[in-house]
Amino acid sequence: MTIDPLMAQPVRIFDVSLYLRCPRLLYFQAMGRKVHPEAAAPATLLMREVALSLSEIGPEEAADLGGWLREALERALVELPAIFPDRMNPHDLQAAAEEVGAWAAEVAPRMVLALQLITPSTVEVDLRSDRLGISGRVDRVVSRGDEDGTPNVKVPSMMRVDLPPEAGVWRSDRLRLAGYAMLLEEKLETRVDLGLVEYLRAGEVREVEIRPTDRRRVLRIRDRVRLIGEGKLPDRPREAPCDRCPVLDACETRQTLASKFF
């Protein structure tokens, strides 16, 4: 079945990664179930808030990155309850502050090198393409210097709290970046062949080449996400992380529908 992207709501890049985790999560999300509870973890939100603020750092602050990260953490502790009033309580926030403070002290030396890859940048950029039928909010759009050093080349960068693989990036991260690259290309009307993944817990930034096979895969997943949203229950893949699934009970009560498409 072919779906005209111009006739449907854009599919979020976030849903591409959810599909890769397990297509059935998208089905239950469409039914109104909460399928991504870990997004509300205070330590995750706090770490991301500190990392986002790295876009504001200047050369003088970078010389004492450990001190700057501590100040950014103190500022985030004040601001985060106002940004996420439904996800914060003083006890959880204090526990998160201790965890993130230890993280900042550990990764500061490695972050000095990472800063060169992610600055200057603009954070939380909304992107949308009705032509492609996809949309998303990328964590950063980084300005890279061209041959004469002028910041002229734009690349998408996404943050992950998880640790990275031994080499490269996780498959879902590669595909999400391909989606952001296509959106950024349309917005800027220029080719985007590179993306970045910031693995925060490791203090590492890894470069990713945007490949044609990744672009094609994102567009095929877009079509499948739409079919699931229309009420088509996909088969549960063998490698689905059922032990950590927030909708396992509901999933097990559903009859598995045979579908060659999925």
Residue pairs with C-beta under 8 A, 6 or more apart in sequence:
1 223
1 227
1 261
2 223
3 133
3 223
3 226
3 227
5 130
5 131
5 132
5 133
5 134
5 222
6 130
6 131
6 133
8 133
8 226
10 128
10 129
10 130
10 132
10 133
10 134
10 135
11 133
11 134
11 135
11 221
11 222
11 225
11 226
12 134
12 135
12 136
13 134
13 135
13 136
13 138
13 176
13 179
13 180
13 183
14 136
14 176
15 26
15 29
15 225
16 172
16 175
16 176
16 179
16 218
16 221
16 222
16 225
17 172
17 173
17 175
17 176
18 25
18 26
18 29
18 35
18 36
19 25
19 26
19 221
19 224
19 225
19 228
20 171
20 172
20 175
20 221
21 172
21 240
21 241
22 236
22 237
22 240
22 241
22 245
23 224
23 228
23 234
23 235
23 236
23 237
23 262
24 233
24 234
24 236
24 240
24 247
24 251
25 35
25 36
25 245
25 247
26 35
26 225
26 228
26 229
27 228
27 232
27 233
27 234
28 35
28 247
28 250
28 251
29 35
30 228
30 229
30 231
33 246
33 247
33 250
34 246
35 246
35 247
36 246
37 246
38 44
40 87
41 96
42 80
42 87
42 88
42 92
42 93
42 95
42 96
43 95
43 96
43 99
43 100
44 161
45 80
45 84
45 87
45 96
46 73
46 76
46 77
46 80
46 93
46 96
46 97
46 100
47 100
47 103
47 161
47 200
47 201
48 159
48 161
48 200
49 76
49 79
49 80
49 83
50 69
50 72
50 73
50 76
50 100
50 104
51 159
51 198
51 200
52 123
52 124
52 139
52 140
52 159
53 72
53 75
53 76
54 72
54 111
54 115
54 118
54 119
55 118
55 119
55 120
55 121
55 122
55 123
55 140
57 65
57 68
57 115
57 119
61 68
62 68
62 112
62 115
65 108
65 109
65 111
65 112
65 115
66 104
66 105
66 108
69 104
69 105
69 108
69 111
70 101
70 104
73 97
73 100
73 101
73 104
77 93
77 97
80 88
80 93
81 88
81 93
103 200
103 201
106 203
107 200
107 201
107 202
107 203
108 203
109 203
110 202
110 203
110 204
111 203
114 198
114 203
114 204
114 205
117 142
117 196
117 205
117 207
118 140
118 142
118 157
118 196
118 198
118 205
119 142
120 142
120 143
120 151
121 140
121 141
121 142
121 143
121 157
122 140
122 141
123 139
123 140
124 137
124 138
124 139
125 137
125 138
125 140
125 141
126 135
126 136
126 137
127 135
127 136
127 137
127 138
127 180
127 183
127 184
127 187
128 134
128 135
128 136
128 183
129 135
129 182
129 183
129 186
131 186
132 182
132 183
132 186
132 219
132 222
133 222
134 179
134 182
134 183
134 218
134 219
134 222
135 183
136 176
136 179
136 180
136 183
138 156
138 157
138 158
138 180
138 183
138 184
139 157
139 158
139 159
139 198
140 156
140 157
140 158
140 159
140 196
140 198
141 154
141 155
141 156
141 157
141 184
142 154
142 155
142 156
142 157
142 196
143 151
143 152
143 153
143 154
144 151
144 152
144 153
144 154
144 155
144 194
145 151
145 152
145 153
146 152
146 153
154 184
154 188
154 190
154 192
155 181
155 184
155 192
155 194
155 195
155 196
156 177
156 180
156 181
156 184
156 192
156 195
156 196
157 195
157 196
157 197
157 198
157 205
158 173
158 176
158 177
158 180
158 195
158 196
158 197
158 198
159 197
159 198
159 200
160 170
160 173
160 197
160 198
160 199
160 200
161 200
161 201
162 170
162 199
162 201
163 199
163 201
163 202
164 170
164 197
164 199
164 202
164 204
164 206
168 174
168 206
168 208
169 177
169 197
169 206
169 208
170 197
173 197
173 208
174 208
174 214
175 214
175 217
175 218
175 221
177 195
177 196
177 197
177 208
177 210
177 214
178 195
178 210
178 211
178 214
178 215
178 217
178 218
179 218
180 195
181 192
181 193
181 194
181 195
181 210
181 215
182 192
182 215
182 218
184 192
185 191
185 192
192 210
193 209
193 210
194 207
194 208
194 209
194 210
195 207
195 208
195 210
196 205
196 206
196 207
196 208
197 205
197 206
197 208
198 204
198 205
199 205
199 206
224 234
224 261
224 262
227 261
228 234
232 257
232 259
232 262
233 254
233 256
233 257
234 257
234 259
234 262
235 256
235 257
235 258
235 259
235 262
236 242
236 251
236 256
242 248
242 251
245 251
